[in-house]
Amino acid sequence: MLFPPEAPLSAQAYDFLANLVYDRSRIRLGSDKQALVTGRLSQRLRSLGFSNYEQYCELLMSSDGEHEIGELIDLISTNHTHFFREPSHFDVLSRHALPTLADRARAEQRPLRVWCAAASSGEEAYSLAIVLAEYCRDRPSLAWHIDASDISMRMLERCRVGTYEAAKVNLPAPAMLSRYFQKGFGEREGYYRVKSELRQHVSVQYMNLFDDVYSLPPGQDVIFCRNVMIYFDVPSRQLLVERLTKQLSPGGYLFVGHSESLIGIRHDLKAAWPSVYIRPE
């Protein structure tokens, strides 16, 4: 079977798309990302019946383009994640952060509040939920909740459903699998779904980290915002760190990715462990 040739992406169209993506998401697409953009958008063009990128740009600029801008950001976003990625962070959370934060939450008679700020398809959010559930097995009176947000509606739907290929559900202890996941049967053979008892602790919502106002209140005890700032330029990282700091409660913890650094970023946080920061009280 012969397939139609892939539409070429002109420099002018690429510049328009890169600027639009940056304006809406702060994701920086350099000149070396043109092949990536073509690869991720070519199928979208075919599904819309467009023969070239100029037609697609016209749609984005039109009065009907707002929805398609969301589709564009969704397709451009990188969504690589897995359960208990960068495991040392979860060890720091359970061994060092939670004892102090849990005491404070109990003293203030409120739930422990955790924000997974780049949740993607949910593996990180449910890894956090497992850590909190394990911690609370001997502390049933401690209430807790996780807000999972992302800019990709497609990924958020997967997060909301909480179903994953069995081969990708790699957990620190074998007992966690039966404790927190339901095995699929029939057409769901080869998959596991996060049990409802765990999913009820996780709220899933769309959020652009650069929107003027966050839908979450400040006073978060823990914020995981990992492996997302690597896609932003320095001014955007500066702005984001300032905003995340304001969302933290005094004494709250910010976790960023191991490949990320706050070097060169002005902030008031205290470095505690590699890629782990605390807002001073």
C-alpha positions in Angstrom: 0.0 0.0 0.0 1.3 3.4 -0.9 1.0 6.3 1.6 0.8 9.9 0.6 4.1 11.8 1.1 4.4 13.6 4.4 3.6 17.3 4.1 6.7 19.5 4.4 6.9 21.9 7.4 8.2 25.3 6.1 10.4 27.5 8.3 7.6 30.0 8.5 5.0 27.5 9.7 7.4 26.0 12.2 8.2 29.4 13.7 4.5 30.1 14.0 3.9 26.7 15.8 6.9 27.0 18.0 5.9 30.5 19.1 2.3 29.5 19.7 3.4 26.5 21.8 5.7 28.7 23.9 3.1 31.4 24.4 0.5 28.8 25.7 2.8 26.3 27.6 6.3 27.8 27.9 7.6 24.7 26.2 10.6 25.8 24.2 10.9 24.3 20.7 14.3 25.1 19.3 15.3 24.8 15.6 16.5 21.2 16.3 12.9 20.1 17.1 11.4 20.5 13.7 11.6 16.7 12.9 9.9 16.0 16.3 7.1 18.4 15.5 6.6 16.9 12.1 6.5 13.4 13.5 3.9 14.3 16.2 1.6 16.4 13.9 1.6 14.5 10.6 -1.1 12.1 11.7 -3.2 15.0 13.0 -3.0 16.8 9.7 -4.2 13.6 7.9 -7.1 13.2 10.3 -8.2 16.8 9.7 -7.9 16.3 5.9 -5.2 18.9 5.5 -2.5 18.6 2.8 -0.1 21.1 4.3 0.9 22.9 7.5 -0.3 26.3 6.2 -3.9 25.0 6.4 -3.3 23.8 9.9 -1.8 27.2 11.0 -4.9 28.9 9.5 -7.1 26.7 11.6 -5.1 27.6 14.7 -5.5 31.3 14.0 -9.2 31.1 13.3 -12.1 31.6 15.6 -12.4 27.8 15.8 -8.8 27.3 16.7 -8.9 27.4 20.5 -9.8 23.8 20.8 -7.1 22.8 18.3 -4.5 24.7 20.2 -5.2 22.4 23.1 -4.8 19.4 20.8 -1.5 20.9 19.5 -0.1 21.3 23.1 -1.2 17.8 23.9 0.6 16.3 20.9 3.8 18.3 21.5 4.0 17.5 25.2 6.4 14.7 26.2 4.7 12.2 28.5 7.5 9.7 29.5 6.9 8.4 33.0 6.7 5.2 35.0 5.9 3.9 38.5 8.4 5.0 41.2 10.6 6.8 38.8 13.7 8.2 40.6 12.9 6.1 43.6 15.2 7.9 46.1 12.6 10.7 46.1 9.9 8.4 47.4 12.3 7.2 50.1 13.0 10.8 51.2 9.2 11.4 51.2 8.4 8.4 53.4 11.4 8.4 55.7 12.0 12.1 56.2 9.2 14.3 55.0 6.0 12.5 56.0 6.7 12.1 59.8 7.1 15.9 60.2 4.4 16.9 57.8 1.9 14.4 59.2 2.4 15.7 62.7 1.8 19.2 61.5 -1.4 18.2 59.6 -2.7 16.4 62.7 -2.0 19.4 64.9 -3.8 21.6 62.5 -6.7 19.1 62.1 -6.5 19.0 58.4 -5.6 16.5 55.6 -2.1 16.1 54.3 -2.1 17.9 51.0 0.1 16.7 48.0 0.2 18.1 44.5 1.5 16.1 41.6 2.0 19.0 39.2 3.0 17.1 36.1 1.0 13.9 36.5 0.9 12.8 32.8 -0.8 9.4 32.7 -0.8 8.9 36.4 2.0 6.7 37.3 3.7 9.3 39.5 0.5 10.3 41.2 -0.4 6.7 42.1 3.2 6.1 43.2 2.7 8.9 45.7 -0.7 7.5 46.7 0.9 4.1 47.4 3.6 5.8 49.6 1.0 7.7 51.5 -1.3 4.7 51.9 1.6 2.6 53.1 2.6 5.3 55.6 -1.0 5.5 56.9 -1.5 1.7 57.3 -0.4 2.2 61.0 -1.9 5.7 61.1 -5.5 5.3 60.0 -6.6 8.6 61.5 -4.3 10.6 59.2 -6.4 12.0 56.3 -4.6 12.8 53.0 -5.3 13.8 49.5 -3.4 14.2 46.2 -4.2 16.6 43.4 -2.9 15.4 40.0 -2.7 17.9 37.3 -1.3 18.1 33.7 -1.6 20.1 30.5 -2.5 17.0 28.4 -6.2 16.1 28.5 -5.4 12.8 26.8 -2.9 11.9 29.6 -5.3 13.0 32.3 -8.0 10.7 31.0 -5.6 7.8 31.4 -4.7 9.0 34.9 -8.4 9.2 35.8 -9.0 5.6 34.6 -5.9 4.3 36.3 -5.4 1.2 34.1 -1.9 0.1 33.1 -0.1 -2.7 31.2 0.9 -5.4 33.7 4.6 -5.3 32.5 4.8 -1.6 33.4 3.4 -1.9 37.0 6.8 -2.2 38.7 6.5 -1.6 42.4 9.0 -1.6 45.3 7.4 -4.6 47.0 5.4 -7.5 45.5 2.7 -7.2 48.1 1.8 -3.8 46.9 0.4 -5.2 43.6 -2.5 -7.1 45.2 -3.0 -4.5 47.8 -3.5 -1.6 45.5 -4.3 -3.0 42.0 -7.0 -5.1 40.5 -6.0 -7.7 37.9 -7.8 -7.5 34.6 -9.6 -10.5 33.0 -11.1 -11.2 29.6 -10.5 -8.2 27.3 -8.6 -6.6 30.2 -6.2 -9.5 30.5 -2.6 -8.3 30.8 -3.6 -5.1 32.6 -4.0 -3.8 36.2 -6.2 -1.1 37.4 -5.6 1.0 40.5 -8.2 0.0 43.1 -11.0 2.5 43.8 -9.9 2.7 47.4 -6.7 4.3 46.3 -8.1 6.3 43.4 -10.6 8.0 45.6 -7.7 9.8 47.3 -6.6 11.3 43.9 -8.3 14.2 42.2 -7.4 14.7 38.5 -7.7 18.0 36.7 -6.3 20.0 33.8 -3.9 22.7 34.7 -1.5 24.9 32.9 1.4 25.7 35.2 1.6 29.2 33.7 -2.1 30.2 34.0 -2.6 33.4 35.9 -4.4 31.6 38.7 -4.1 28.1 40.0 -7.3 26.2 40.8 -5.5 24.7 43.9 -5.2 26.7 47.1 -1.8 27.4 48.6 -0.7 25.5 51.7 0.5 22.3 49.9 2.6 20.1 52.1 4.4 18.4 49.1 4.7 19.4 45.5 6.2 16.9 42.9 7.0 18.9 39.8 9.6 16.6 38.2 11.1 16.3 34.7 9.0 19.2 33.3 11.2 22.2 33.8 13.8 20.7 31.5 11.5 21.8 28.6 11.4 25.5 29.8 13.8 28.3 29.3 15.4 30.0 32.3 12.9 32.9 32.7 10.0 30.3 32.6 11.8 28.2 35.2 12.3 31.2 37.4 8.6 32.1 37.2 7.5 28.6 37.9 9.7 28.1 40.9 8.4 31.4 42.4 4.8 30.3 41.9 5.4 26.8 43.3 7.1 28.2 46.4 4.0 30.3 47.1 1.9 27.2 46.8 3.9 25.4 49.5 3.1 25.6 53.1 6.0 26.8 55.3 8.1 23.6 55.9 6.6 22.1 52.8 8.7 20.1 50.3 9.3 20.7 46.6 10.6 17.7 44.5 12.1 18.4 41.1 13.6 15.9 38.6 17.2 14.6 39.1 18.1 16.0 35.7 16.8 19.4 36.8 18.5 22.0 38.8 17.7 25.3 40.5 21.2 26.6 39.9 20.9 30.1 38.3 17.3 30.4 39.7 16.6 32.9 42.5 14.6 31.3 45.2 14.0 31.2 48.9 14.0 27.4 49.3 16.5 25.4 51.3 18.2 22.5 49.6 17.7 19.3 51.7 18.5 16.4 49.4 19.4 16.1 45.7 16.5 17.7 43.8 14.5 18.2 47.1 13.9 21.6 48.6 12.1 22.9 51.7 10.3 26.2 52.1 11.6 27.7 55.3 9.2 28.2 58.1 
